[in-house]
Amino acid sequence: MEVQKVRSGPNRFEYQMVNYVPASGTRFLWVILRLSNLSDHEREFSWSSCNLDRGIITISPSLVAVDTFVNILKNEDETISAKDTVGRKVAFSYPKGDLPTRLKCGKIEIPLDL
């Protein structure tokens, strides 16, 4: 897993005529990343295992999208093919004015220098 960038906003995501917005008092903090399966077998990955820290609490993803110009939502669980790499945009409803120090997905923990 490689974090390519973290950005604040946009605070709206439209998919199939539904507008997704962050919770009141928060903004979408987007983590753009690449997830690689280096094994010879397909692997399951659960986005529900991911979170950002905010002090001692954690914040789970609000939505996961394919990293393309066209808005496509992904399920919480997905299968990554053998030797494949996928790009994802993960939105977190994160409190305004605060920034996380790390992204954690299962056993993978990536420091964020924001």
Backbone as JSON Lines, residues from 0, in Angstrom:
{"i":0,"aa":"M","n":[0.85,-1.17,0.0],"ca":[0.0,0.0,0.0],"c":[0.9,1.23,0.0]}
{"i":1,"aa":"E","n":[0.58,2.16,-0.9],"ca":[1.35,3.39,-1.01],"c":[0.4,4.59,-1.04]}
{"i":2,"aa":"V","n":[0.56,5.5,-0.09],"ca":[-0.22,6.74,-0.09],"c":[0.43,7.69,-1.08]}
{"i":3,"aa":"Q","n":[-0.35,8.14,-2.05],"ca":[0.19,9.06,-3.05],"c":[-0.04,10.51,-2.67]}
{"i":4,"aa":"K","n":[-1.2,10.79,-2.08],"ca":[-1.45,12.14,-1.57],"c":[-2.65,12.13,-0.66]}
{"i":5,"aa":"V","n":[-2.73,13.16,0.16],"ca":[-3.88,13.39,1.03],"c":[-4.34,14.81,0.75]}
{"i":6,"aa":"R","n":[-5.64,14.97,0.54],"ca":[-6.15,16.32,0.25],"c":[-7.47,16.56,0.96]}
{"i":7,"aa":"S","n":[-7.71,17.81,1.26],"ca":[-8.96,18.22,1.88],"c":[-9.92,18.63,0.77]}
{"i":8,"aa":"G","n":[-11.07,17.96,0.69],"ca":[-12.06,18.23,-0.35],"c":[-11.69,17.55,-1.65]}
{"i":9,"aa":"P","n":[-12.6,17.53,-2.58],"ca":[-13.91,18.19,-2.53],"c":[-14.84,17.54,-1.52]}
{"i":10,"aa":"N","n":[-15.78,18.33,-1.06],"ca":[-16.71,17.89,-0.02],"c":[-18.03,17.4,-0.6]}
{"i":11,"aa":"R","n":[-17.94,16.83,-1.77],"ca":[-19.11,16.27,-2.44],"c":[-18.64,15.18,-3.39]}
{"i":12,"aa":"F","n":[-19.4,14.11,-3.45],"ca":[-19.1,13.02,-4.37],"c":[-20.43,12.55,-4.94]}
{"i":13,"aa":"E","n":[-20.57,12.65,-6.24],"ca":[-21.83,12.26,-6.88],"c":[-21.64,10.93,-7.6]}
{"i":14,"aa":"Y","n":[-22.58,10.01,-7.33],"ca":[-22.54,8.7,-7.97],"c":[-23.97,8.21,-8.18]}
{"i":15,"aa":"Q","n":[-24.3,7.9,-9.41],"ca":[-25.63,7.41,-9.78],"c":[-26.74,8.3,-9.22]}
{"i":16,"aa":"M","n":[-26.58,9.6,-9.45],"ca":[-27.56,10.62,-9.06],"c":[-27.75,10.75,-7.55]}
{"i":17,"aa":"V","n":[-26.78,10.31,-6.76],"ca":[-26.79,10.49,-5.31],"c":[-25.59,11.36,-4.96]}
{"i":18,"aa":"N","n":[-25.8,12.39,-4.15],"ca":[-24.72,13.24,-3.67],"c":[-24.31,12.81,-2.27]}
{"i":19,"aa":"Y","n":[-23.05,12.44,-2.12],"ca":[-22.49,12.09,-0.82],"c":[-21.76,13.31,-0.29]}
{"i":20,"aa":"V","n":[-22.02,13.67,0.96],"ca":[-21.38,14.81,1.59],"c":[-20.89,14.39,2.98]}
{"i":21,"aa":"P","n":[-19.89,15.1,3.52],"ca":[-19.41,14.74,4.86],"c":[-20.42,15.12,5.94]}
{"i":22,"aa":"A","n":[-20.27,14.51,7.08],"ca":[-21.13,14.81,8.23],"c":[-20.95,16.27,8.66]}
{"i":23,"aa":"S","n":[-21.94,16.81,9.32],"ca":[-21.89,18.19,9.81],"c":[-20.65,18.41,10.67]}
{"i":24,"aa":"G","n":[-19.96,19.52,10.45],"ca":[-18.76,19.86,11.23],"c":[-17.49,19.17,10.75]}
{"i":25,"aa":"T","n":[-17.61,18.41,9.65],"ca":[-16.45,17.72,9.1],"c":[-16.28,18.09,7.63]}
{"i":26,"aa":"R","n":[-15.17,17.65,7.07],"ca":[-14.96,17.77,5.63],"c":[-14.42,16.44,5.15]}
{"i":27,"aa":"F","n":[-14.53,16.2,3.85],"ca":[-13.93,14.99,3.3],"c":[-12.42,15.18,3.25]}
{"i":28,"aa":"L","n":[-11.71,14.29,3.89],"ca":[-10.27,14.19,3.77],"c":[-10.03,12.97,2.89]}
{"i":29,"aa":"W","n":[-9.48,13.19,1.71],"ca":[-9.29,12.13,0.72],"c":[-7.88,11.59,0.79]}
{"i":30,"aa":"V","n":[-7.75,10.27,0.9],"ca":[-6.46,9.6,0.84],"c":[-6.42,8.88,-0.5]}
{"i":31,"aa":"I","n":[-5.5,9.32,-1.37],"ca":[-5.35,8.71,-2.68],"c":[-4.19,7.73,-2.58]}
{"i":32,"aa":"L","n":[-4.46,6.47,-2.92],"ca":[-3.43,5.45,-2.72],"c":[-3.43,4.39,-3.81]}
{"i":33,"aa":"R","n":[-2.37,3.61,-3.82],"ca":[-2.23,2.44,-4.69],"c":[-2.11,1.23,-3.79]}
{"i":34,"aa":"L","n":[-2.88,0.2,-4.12],"ca":[-2.88,-1.05,-3.37],"c":[-2.42,-2.15,-4.31]}
{"i":35,"aa":"S","n":[-1.33,-2.82,-3.96],"ca":[-0.75,-3.85,-4.82],"c":[-0.85,-5.22,-4.19]}
{"i":36,"aa":"N","n":[-1.18,-6.2,-5.01],"ca":[-1.16,-7.6,-4.6],"c":[0.04,-8.22,-5.31]}
{"i":37,"aa":"L","n":[1.11,-8.43,-4.6],"ca":[2.34,-8.95,-5.18],"c":[2.37,-10.47,-5.23]}
{"i":38,"aa":"S","n":[1.33,-11.11,-4.7],"ca":[1.32,-12.57,-4.65],"c":[0.85,-13.17,-5.98]}
{"i":39,"aa":"D","n":[0.93,-14.49,-6.07],"ca":[0.49,-15.22,-7.26],"c":[-0.99,-15.62,-7.18]}
{"i":40,"aa":"H","n":[-1.67,-15.18,-6.13],"ca":[-3.07,-15.55,-5.92],"c":[-3.89,-14.29,-5.66]}
{"i":41,"aa":"E","n":[-5.17,-14.3,-6.02],"ca":[-6.01,-13.16,-5.71],"c":[-6.18,-13.06,-4.2]}
{"i":42,"aa":"R","n":[-6.39,-11.84,-3.73],"ca":[-6.52,-11.61,-2.29],"c":[-7.7,-10.71,-2.02]}
{"i":43,"aa":"E","n":[-8.33,-10.98,-0.89],"ca":[-9.43,-10.14,-0.43],"c":[-8.86,-8.97,0.37]}
{"i":44,"aa":"F","n":[-9.48,-7.81,0.21],"ca":[-9.09,-6.64,0.98],"c":[-10.36,-5.97,1.49]}
{"i":45,"aa":"S","n":[-10.37,-5.59,2.76],"ca":[-11.53,-4.95,3.36],"c":[-11.18,-3.51,3.74]}
{"i":46,"aa":"W","n":[-11.87,-2.58,3.09],"ca":[-11.65,-1.16,3.4],"c":[-12.15,-0.81,4.79]}
{"i":47,"aa":"S","n":[-13.03,-1.64,5.35],"ca":[-13.51,-1.38,6.71],"c":[-12.4,-1.59,7.74]}
{"i":48,"aa":"S","n":[-11.28,-2.2,7.33],"ca":[-10.15,-2.38,8.25],"c":[-9.28,-1.12,8.32]}
{"i":49,"aa":"C","n":[-9.62,-0.09,7.53],"ca":[-8.81,1.13,7.47],"c":[-9.38,2.21,8.38]}
{"i":50,"aa":"N","n":[-8.49,3.07,8.87],"ca":[-8.91,4.23,9.65],"c":[-7.81,5.26,9.71]}
{"i":51,"aa":"L","n":[-8.21,6.48,10.02],"ca":[-7.29,7.57,10.33],"c":[-7.39,7.84,11.82]}
{"i":52,"aa":"D","n":[-6.29,8.29,12.41],"ca":[-6.32,8.61,13.83],"c":[-6.74,10.06,14.04]}
{"i":53,"aa":"R","n":[-7.35,10.29,15.18],"ca":[-7.63,11.64,15.69],"c":[-7.44,11.55,17.19]}
{"i":54,"aa":"G","n":[-6.2,11.74,17.58],"ca":[-5.85,11.52,18.98],"c":[-6.0,10.05,19.3]}
{"i":55,"aa":"I","n":[-6.79,9.75,20.33],"ca":[-6.95,8.35,20.74],"c":[-8.12,7.65,20.04]}
{"i":56,"aa":"I","n":[-8.89,8.41,19.25],"ca":[-10.0,7.78,18.53],"c":[-9.59,7.54,17.07]}
{"i":57,"aa":"T","n":[-10.38,6.73,16.37],"ca":[-10.11,6.47,14.96],"c":[-11.36,6.81,14.14]}
{"i":58,"aa":"I","n":[-11.13,7.14,12.89],"ca":[-12.21,7.5,11.98],"c":[-12.15,6.57,10.78]}
{"i":59,"aa":"S","n":[-13.25,5.88,10.53],"ca":[-13.35,4.92,9.42],"c":[-13.74,5.64,8.13]}
{"i":60,"aa":"P","n":[-13.49,5.0,6.99],"ca":[-13.83,5.61,5.7],"c":[-15.34,5.85,5.54]}
{"i":61,"aa":"S","n":[-15.67,6.96,4.89],"ca":[-17.05,7.25,4.54],"c":[-17.41,6.62,3.21]}
{"i":62,"aa":"L","n":[-16.45,6.59,2.29],"ca":[-16.65,5.96,1.0],"c":[-15.31,5.66,0.36]}
{"i":63,"aa":"V","n":[-15.33,4.7,-0.56],"ca":[-14.15,4.3,-1.32],"c":[-14.52,4.35,-2.78]}
{"i":64,"aa":"A","n":[-13.67,5.01,-3.58],"ca":[-13.94,5.15,-5.01],"c":[-12.72,4.73,-5.81]}
{"i":65,"aa":"V","n":[-12.97,4.36,-7.05],"ca":[-11.88,4.07,-7.99],"c":[-11.19,5.4,-8.3]}
{"i":66,"aa":"D","n":[-9.87,5.4,-8.37],"ca":[-9.11,6.63,-8.65],"c":[-9.09,6.9,-10.15]}
{"i":67,"aa":"T","n":[-10.21,7.43,-10.65],"ca":[-10.35,7.81,-12.06],"c":[-11.11,9.13,-12.13]}
{"i":68,"aa":"F","n":[-11.25,9.65,-13.34],"ca":[-12.01,10.88,-13.53],"c":[-13.52,10.64,-13.43]}
{"i":69,"aa":"V","n":[-13.93,9.42,-13.66],"ca":[-15.34,9.04,-13.55],"c":[-15.58,8.52,-12.14]}
{"i":70,"aa":"N","n":[-16.63,8.99,-11.5],"ca":[-16.93,8.56,-10.14],"c":[-17.51,7.15,-10.14]}
{"i":71,"aa":"I","n":[-16.79,6.23,-9.49],"ca":[-17.23,4.84,-9.34],"c":[-16.98,4.43,-7.89]}
{"i":72,"aa":"L","n":[-18.04,4.09,-7.18],"ca":[-17.9,3.62,-5.8],"c":[-17.47,2.16,-5.77]}
{"i":73,"aa":"K","n":[-16.72,1.79,-4.74],"ca":[-16.31,0.4,-4.52],"c":[-16.99,-0.1,-3.26]}
{"i":74,"aa":"N","n":[-17.16,-1.41,-3.18],"ca":[-17.68,-2.05,-1.97],"c":[-16.63,-2.0,-0.88]}
{"i":75,"aa":"E","n":[-17.07,-2.25,0.36],"ca":[-16.12,-2.3,1.48],"c":[-15.09,-3.4,1.29]}
{"i":76,"aa":"D","n":[-15.53,-4.52,0.7],"ca":[-14.63,-5.65,0.47],"c":[-14.45,-5.82,-1.03]}
{"i":77,"aa":"E","n":[-13.21,-6.05,-1.43],"ca":[-12.97,-6.29,-2.85],"c":[-11.84,-7.3,-3.02]}
{"i":78,"aa":"T","n":[-11.81,-7.9,-4.19],"ca":[-10.8,-8.89,-4.52],"c":[-9.78,-8.23,-5.44]}
{"i":79,"aa":"I","n":[-8.5,-8.33,-5.06],"ca":[-7.42,-7.79,-5.88],"c":[-6.77,-8.98,-6.58]}
{"i":80,"aa":"S","n":[-6.73,-8.94,-7.89],"ca":[-6.16,-10.03,-8.69],"c":[-4.66,-10.19,-8.42]}
{"i":81,"aa":"A","n":[-4.15,-11.38,-8.69],"ca":[-2.71,-11.66,-8.53],"c":[-1.9,-10.69,-9.38]}
{"i":82,"aa":"K","n":[-0.82,-10.18,-8.79],"ca":[0.12,-9.28,-9.48],"c":[-0.53,-8.01,-10.0]}
{"i":83,"aa":"D","n":[-1.62,-7.59,-9.37],"ca":[-2.35,-6.41,-9.84],"c":[-2.18,-5.26,-8.85]}
{"i":84,"aa":"T","n":[-2.32,-4.04,-9.37],"ca":[-2.3,-2.83,-8.56],"c":[-3.54,-2.02,-8.9]}
{"i":85,"aa":"V","n":[-4.22,-1.53,-7.86],"ca":[-5.42,-0.73,-8.07],"c":[-5.24,0.63,-7.41]}
{"i":86,"aa":"G","n":[-5.85,1.64,-8.01],"ca":[-5.85,2.98,-7.44],"c":[-7.18,3.25,-6.77]}
{"i":87,"aa":"R","n":[-7.14,3.81,-5.59],"ca":[-8.36,4.11,-4.85],"c":[-8.29,5.51,-4.24]}
{"i":88,"aa":"K","n":[-9.47,6.13,-4.12],"ca":[-9.64,7.39,-3.39],"c":[-10.53,7.07,-2.21]}
{"i":89,"aa":"V","n":[-10.01,7.25,-1.02],"ca":[-10.75,6.9,0.2],"c":[-11.1,8.2,0.92]}
{"i":90,"aa":"A","n":[-12.4,8.44,1.12],"ca":[-12.86,9.67,1.78],"c":[-13.21,9.38,3.23]}
{"i":91,"aa":"F","n":[-12.71,10.23,4.11],"ca":[-13.01,10.17,5.53],"c":[-13.71,11.46,5.93]}
{"i":92,"aa":"S","n":[-14.81,11.39,6.68],"ca":[-15.44,12.59,7.24],"c":[-14.61,12.98,8.46]}
{"i":93,"aa":"Y","n":[-13.69,13.91,8.23],"ca":[-12.71,14.26,9.26],"c":[-13.0,15.66,9.79]}
{"i":94,"aa":"P","n":[-12.9,15.87,11.11],"ca":[-13.22,17.18,11.7],"c":[-12.4,18.31,11.08]}
{"i":95,"aa":"K","n":[-13.1,19.41,10.81],"ca":[-12.44,20.6,10.26],"c":[-11.38,21.1,11.23]}
{"i":96,"aa":"G","n":[-10.24,21.52,10.7],"ca":[-9.16,22.07,11.52],"c":[-8.2,21.05,12.07]}
{"i":97,"aa":"D","n":[-8.52,19.78,12.01],"ca":[-7.63,18.72,12.51],"c":[-7.02,17.96,11.33]}
{"i":98,"aa":"L","n":[-5.88,17.32,11.6],"ca":[-5.23,16.46,10.61],"c":[-4.78,15.17,11.28]}
{"i":99,"aa":"P","n":[-4.85,14.06,10.58],"ca":[-4.4,12.78,11.14],"c":[-2.87,12.67,11.07]}
{"i":100,"aa":"T","n":[-2.34,11.73,11.85],"ca":[-0.89,11.48,11.82],"c":[-0.56,10.16,11.15]}
{"i":101,"aa":"R","n":[-1.61,9.31,10.91],"ca":[-1.34,8.03,10.27],"c":[-2.6,7.44,9.66]}
{"i":102,"aa":"L","n":[-2.37,6.58,8.66],"ca":[-3.4,5.75,8.06],"c":[-3.1,4.32,8.47]}
{"i":103,"aa":"K","n":[-4.11,3.61,8.92],"ca":[-3.92,2.21,9.29],"c":[-4.95,1.37,8.56]}
{"i":104,"aa":"C","n":[-4.49,0.28,7.92],"ca":[-5.37,-0.69,7.27],"c":[-4.91,-2.06,7.72]}
{"i":105,"aa":"G","n":[-5.68,-2.68,8.62],"ca":[-5.27,-3.97,9.16],"c":[-3.95,-3.82,9.9]}
{"i":106,"aa":"K","n":[-2.94,-4.58,9.47],"ca":[-1.62,-4.54,10.1],"c":[-0.71,-3.49,9.49]}
{"i":107,"aa":"I","n":[-1.15,-2.88,8.4],"ca":[-0.33,-1.86,7.72],"c":[-0.59,-0.51,8.34]}
{"i":108,"aa":"E","n":[0.47,0.16,8.77],"ca":[0.36,1.5,9.34],"c":[1.32,2.42,8.61]}
{"i":109,"aa":"I","n":[0.78,3.5,8.05],"ca":[1.58,4.43,7.26],"c":[1.52,5.8,7.92]}
{"i":110,"aa":"P","n":[2.68,6.33,8.35],"ca":[2.7,7.69,8.92],"c":[2.34,8.71,7.86]}
{"i":111,"aa":"L","n":[1.6,9.74,8.27],"ca":[1.24,10.84,7.39],"c":[1.89,12.11,7.9]}
{"i":112,"aa":"D","n":[2.68,12.77,7.09],"ca":[3.37,14.01,7.47],"c":[2.61,15.15,6.82]}
{"i":113,"aa":"L","n":[1.54,15.6,7.48],"ca":[0.67,16.63,6.89],"c":[0.87,17.97,7.55]}
